[in-house]
Amino acid sequence: MPAKSKAQQKAAGAALSAKRGETPKSKLKGASKEMADSMTEKQLEDFARGSTKGKPEHTG
């Protein structure tokens, strides 16, 4: 399931980075912190993948 907004995509990318050990989990905030705890690496990859072209910055 791809992200519906650029903000979701950025949060998933940050969470994925922490999940892989590339970024410390302590640096995560808000949605990315929740995503890292509740989603698998595969789910985060699917969420962060794809183009941001045409996506809104935030969903309403």
Backbone torsions as a table, in degrees:
resi	resn	phi	psi	omega
1	MET	NA	111.1	-180.0
2	PRO	-74.0	158.4	178.3
3	ALA	-65.9	152.0	-179.9
4	LYS	-98.2	-9.2	178.6
5	SER	-144.2	164.4	178.6
6	LYS	-64.3	-36.9	-179.0
7	ALA	-64.0	-41.7	177.5
8	GLN	-62.9	-40.2	-178.2
9	GLN	-65.7	-42.1	178.8
10	LYS	-65.2	-42.4	180.0
11	ALA	-63.4	-41.9	179.0
12	ALA	-65.2	-38.6	178.1
13	GLY	-64.1	-41.5	178.4
14	ALA	-66.0	-42.8	179.2
15	ALA	-64.2	-40.1	178.7
16	LEU	-63.6	-41.5	178.1
17	SER	-60.8	-41.5	178.5
18	ALA	-69.5	-38.8	-179.7
19	LYS	-62.5	-34.8	-179.3
20	ARG	-85.1	-5.0	178.7
21	GLY	85.1	11.4	-179.2
22	GLU	-82.5	-24.4	179.7
23	THR	-131.7	140.3	177.4
24	PRO	-67.1	138.8	179.7
25	LYS	-61.0	-25.5	-179.5
26	SER	-66.2	-18.6	179.1
27	LYS	-81.9	-13.9	-178.0
28	LEU	-77.1	148.4	176.9
29	LYS	-136.6	156.7	170.8
30	GLY	52.3	-126.5	-173.8
31	ALA	-61.7	-38.4	-178.0
32	SER	-66.2	-35.0	178.2
33	LYS	-66.5	-43.6	178.1
34	GLU	-64.7	-41.1	179.8
35	MET	-63.1	-41.7	-178.9
36	ALA	-62.3	-35.2	-178.9
37	ASP	-79.7	-32.5	-170.4
38	SER	-105.1	-12.1	-175.7
39	MET	-116.5	151.9	176.2
40	THR	-80.6	166.2	178.4
41	GLU	-60.1	-40.2	179.6
42	LYS	-63.5	-43.2	178.8
43	GLN	-62.8	-41.6	179.3
44	LEU	-65.6	-39.6	177.0
45	GLU	-59.4	-46.1	-179.8
46	ASP	-63.0	-38.8	-177.7
47	PHE	-70.6	-39.5	-176.3
48	ALA	-82.0	-19.4	-175.8
49	ARG	-70.5	154.6	172.3
50	GLY	105.7	171.8	-178.0
51	SER	-81.7	148.2	174.3
52	THR	-91.5	-5.4	-177.7
53	LYS	-60.4	126.2	177.1
54	GLY	85.1	-3.5	-180.0
55	LYS	-90.3	144.0	175.7
56	PRO	-71.1	159.7	177.7
57	GLU	-65.1	-42.5	178.6
58	HIS	-136.5	153.1	173.8
59	THR	-94.0	150.9	-169.3
60	GLY	-95.4	NA	NA
